[in-house]
Amino acid sequence: MLVEEVVDTTRKQLAVGDLDYTTLTAGSDAETAIWAAVHQYRITNQTGLIVVRQAQKLRRWQTLIDWAGKLRAMPGQYLLFVAGEPDFPYVGDAKRGTLKPHVELIKNKGRIVRCAMPNETDAVAWVRRRAPLLDERTATYLLTRAGGSLVTAGNVAAKLALFTNVTVTQATIDLLIDEHPGQSFVDALLHDDKPAAMCIAGGVDRSERGRIIALLDSRLDLLGQLWNTVRAGQGLRDVVGVNPFLARLYLPIAKHYNPQRCAYLRRLLAVVDDAHRSGADEGVMEALVALF
């Protein structure tokens, strides 16, 4: 979501119209077609923007060097690469900080934006920009209920932004979050609210079961890590390497997830997953709730 916000902001700042905006995807669109679009001279005086997604899949970067040498002859043409790599591509050891030549070229000729999960303060500010009705407390609560997911929080914030002069409470956020049954089911189950989990279980689509099982498995990893924090007598400030909103949501219940229980629950998830993959439909999620 942060990446798309950068793309949208860039397009807005350049005031690019629909007819002058081109989006291509490396790996789906032929690379020859991508570079041909980049080198195409503009026949209007309007600003143009070409966005190339999955740019890490491009190979003919020498073509970019050629294009950069013709910038004076191509006024008003802008190029934006969107890469899905976890970090900048380096030559050799990343610790030496030597960027690959095409990335160094982009850095020198334009600008590089690195999108990463923001810290808690920045995440709260980001949500409040999207939904001005939220104060700091309710914005923090939204992010906590969303498990730190900016996609989920952004969707809820977009709905709240449609209203004016409305008091947003935690109950309001709960109602909007509950439109996502998978996340609600996982939260209810892990917080040992079996009646709520059982109510949601009946409405879980078959297409969502696999995602729920995978999410539960990842949450068990998190709870195991937080259990070690609780066992050591530490608190939220001592948690390292965990999304702060997830830590806030799950630290209070981590004491119930010792290694023995986590091992049992992983075996249970394996059985449920096998039943799901074998085509079982009736009572799969209900059985998971009963045996959890």
C-alpha positions in Angstrom: 0.0 0.0 0.0 2.9 2.4 0.7 4.3 1.6 -2.7 1.0 2.5 -4.4 0.8 5.7 -2.4 4.2 6.7 -3.8 3.0 6.0 -7.3 -0.2 7.9 -6.8 1.6 10.9 -5.2 4.1 11.0 -8.0 1.4 11.0 -10.6 -0.5 13.7 -8.7 2.5 15.9 -8.4 3.3 15.6 -12.1 -0.4 16.3 -13.0 -0.4 13.4 -15.5 -3.7 12.8 -17.2 -5.1 9.4 -18.2 -4.0 9.6 -21.8 -0.4 10.4 -20.8 -0.1 7.7 -18.1 1.3 4.2 -19.1 1.7 1.3 -16.7 3.6 -1.9 -17.7 4.7 -4.9 -15.7 8.1 -6.7 -16.3 7.6 -10.4 -16.6 4.1 -10.0 -18.0 4.8 -7.4 -20.7 7.7 -8.2 -23.1 10.9 -6.3 -22.1 11.3 -5.1 -25.7 7.8 -3.5 -25.5 8.7 -1.9 -22.1 11.9 -0.3 -23.5 10.2 0.7 -26.7 7.6 2.6 -24.6 10.3 4.3 -22.6 12.1 5.5 -25.8 9.0 6.7 -27.6 9.1 10.4 -28.2 6.1 12.4 -27.0 4.0 14.2 -29.6 2.2 16.4 -27.2 3.4 19.0 -24.7 1.7 17.3 -21.8 3.7 15.6 -19.1 3.9 11.9 -19.5 4.6 9.2 -16.9 5.6 5.5 -17.5 5.4 3.2 -14.5 7.2 -0.1 -14.8 6.2 -2.6 -12.0 8.3 -5.6 -11.0 11.3 -3.8 -12.4 13.7 -6.2 -10.7 12.8 -8.6 -13.6 14.3 -6.3 -16.2 17.7 -7.4 -17.6 18.6 -4.9 -20.4 19.6 -2.0 -18.1 22.0 -0.7 -20.7 18.9 0.6 -22.5 18.2 2.8 -19.5 21.7 4.3 -19.7 21.0 5.1 -23.4 17.6 6.7 -22.4 19.2 8.8 -19.7 21.6 10.3 -22.3 18.6 11.6 -24.3 16.7 13.3 -21.5 17.2 16.8 -22.9 15.5 15.6 -26.2 12.6 14.2 -24.3 11.2 16.9 -22.1 8.2 16.1 -20.0 8.8 12.4 -20.0 9.1 10.7 -16.6 9.9 7.1 -15.8 9.1 5.4 -12.5 10.4 1.9 -11.6 8.6 -0.1 -9.0 10.6 -3.1 -7.7 9.5 -5.9 -5.4 12.9 -6.6 -3.9 13.3 -6.6 -0.1 16.2 -4.1 -0.4 18.4 -2.3 -2.9 20.4 -4.6 -5.2 24.0 -4.3 -4.5 27.2 -5.4 -6.2 28.9 -8.1 -4.0 28.6 -7.5 -0.3 25.7 -5.2 0.6 27.5 -3.9 3.7 30.0 -2.1 1.4 27.1 -0.1 0.0 27.9 -0.4 -3.7 24.7 -0.2 -5.6 24.3 -1.9 -9.0 25.1 0.5 -11.9 21.5 1.0 -13.0 20.4 1.8 -9.4 23.3 4.2 -9.0 22.2 5.9 -12.3 18.6 6.2 -11.0 19.9 7.7 -7.8 22.1 10.3 -9.6 19.6 11.2 -12.3 16.4 11.0 -10.2 15.3 9.9 -6.8 15.0 6.5 -5.0 12.2 5.9 -2.5 12.6 2.9 -0.1 9.3 1.7 1.2 9.4 -0.2 4.5 7.1 -0.8 7.5 6.9 2.6 9.3 7.5 2.8 13.0 4.5 3.2 15.3 4.4 7.0 15.3 4.6 7.2 11.6 2.0 4.5 11.1 -0.5 6.3 13.4 0.2 9.5 11.5 -0.4 7.8 8.2 -3.8 6.4 9.3 -4.9 9.8 10.7 -4.0 11.5 7.4 -6.3 9.0 5.6 -9.1 9.4 8.2 -9.0 12.8 10.0 -11.9 11.7 12.2 -9.5 9.4 14.1 -7.6 10.8 17.1 -4.3 9.2 18.1 -5.9 6.8 20.5 -8.4 5.4 18.0 -5.9 5.3 15.2 -3.6 3.2 17.4 -6.5 1.0 18.3 -7.3 0.5 14.6 -3.7 -0.5 13.7 -3.7 -2.9 16.7 -6.9 -4.5 15.7 -5.6 -4.7 12.1 -2.5 -6.5 13.4 -0.3 -3.8 11.9 -1.6 -4.5 8.4 -1.6 -1.1 6.5 -3.9 -2.6 3.9 -6.6 -3.5 6.4 -6.2 -0.3 8.3 -6.2 1.7 5.1 -9.4 0.1 3.9 -11.1 0.9 7.2 -9.7 4.5 7.2 -11.0 5.0 3.6 -14.5 4.1 4.8 -14.3 6.4 7.8 -13.1 9.2 5.6 -16.5 9.2 3.9 -18.1 10.6 7.0 -18.0 14.0 8.7 -18.9 15.1 12.2 -19.1 11.5 13.4 -17.5 10.3 16.7 -15.4 7.2 16.0 -15.2 4.8 18.9 -13.4 1.5 19.4 -16.8 -0.2 18.8 -17.0 1.5 15.4 -13.6 0.1 14.5 -14.6 -3.3 15.7 -17.6 -3.4 13.4 -15.6 -2.3 10.4 -12.7 -4.8 11.2 -15.3 -7.6 11.6 -16.0 -7.3 7.9 -12.8 -9.3 7.4 -14.0 -12.7 8.8 -10.6 -14.4 8.4 -8.8 -12.0 10.7 -11.7 -11.8 13.1 -11.8 -15.6 13.3 -8.1 -15.9 14.0 -8.2 -13.2 16.7 -11.3 -14.7 18.4 -9.7 -18.2 18.4 -6.3 -17.1 19.7 -7.9 -15.0 22.4 -9.9 -18.1 23.5 -13.3 -16.6 22.6 -14.7 -19.8 21.3 -18.3 -18.7 21.1 -17.3 -15.8 18.8 -15.0 -18.0 16.8 -17.8 -20.6 16.4 -20.2 -17.9 15.1 -17.7 -16.7 12.5 -16.7 -20.3 11.5 -20.0 -20.9 9.7 -19.5 -17.9 7.4 -15.9 -18.7 6.4 -15.7 -19.5 2.7 -13.8 -22.5 1.5 -11.5 -20.2 -0.5 -10.5 -18.5 2.7 -9.7 -21.6 4.8 -6.2 -22.0 3.5 -5.3 -18.4 4.3 -6.7 -18.7 7.8 -4.7 -21.9 8.5 -1.6 -20.2 7.2 -2.3 -17.1 9.3 -2.9 -19.2 12.4 0.4 -21.0 11.8 2.3 -17.7 11.6 0.6 -16.3 14.7 1.8 -19.4 16.6 5.3 -18.5 15.6 4.7 -15.0 17.0 3.1 -16.2 20.2 6.0 -18.6 20.8 8.4 -15.7 20.5 6.3 -13.6 22.8 6.0 -16.5 25.3 9.8 -16.3 25.8 9.5 -12.6 26.5 6.8 -13.2 29.1 8.8 -16.1 30.6 11.8 -13.8 31.0 9.6 -11.3 32.9 9.9 -8.7 30.2 7.3 -6.4 28.8 6.2 -4.7 25.5 9.2 -2.4 25.4 11.5 -5.4 25.5 10.0 -7.1 22.4 12.5 -6.8 19.5 11.9 -7.6 15.8 8.1 -7.9 16.0 5.5 -5.6 14.5 4.7 -3.3 17.5 0.9 -3.5 16.8 1.0 -7.3 16.7 3.1 -7.3 19.9 0.5 -5.1 21.7 -2.3 -7.3 20.5 -0.9 -10.7 21.4 1.5 -10.1 24.3 -1.3 -10.3 26.9 -2.2 -13.8 25.8 1.3 -15.1 25.1 1.5 -16.7 28.5 -1.0 -19.3 27.4 1.0 -20.5 24.4 3.9 -22.5 25.8 6.0 -24.7 23.5 3.9 -27.8 24.4 0.6 -26.2 23.5 2.0 -24.7 20.3 3.2 -28.1 19.2 -0.2 -29.6 19.8 -1.9 -26.7 17.9 0.5 -27.2 14.9 -0.5 -30.9 14.8 -4.2 -29.9 14.9 -3.7 -27.4 12.0 -2.0 -30.1 10.0 -5.0 -32.3 10.4 -7.4 -29.5 9.5 -5.3 -28.5 6.5 -5.3 -32.1 5.3 -9.1 -32.4 5.6 -9.5 -29.1 3.8 -7.2 -30.2 0.9 -9.0 -33.5 0.7 -12.2 -31.7 -0.1 -14.0 -31.8 3.3 -16.6 -29.0 3.5 -18.9 -29.6 6.5 -17.8 -28.8 10.0 -14.1 -28.3 9.2 -13.7 -24.9 10.9 -16.2 -25.8 13.7 -14.0 -28.8 14.5 -10.9 -26.6 14.6 -12.7 -24.3 17.1 -13.8 -27.3 19.3 -10.4 -28.8 19.5 -8.3 -25.7 19.7 
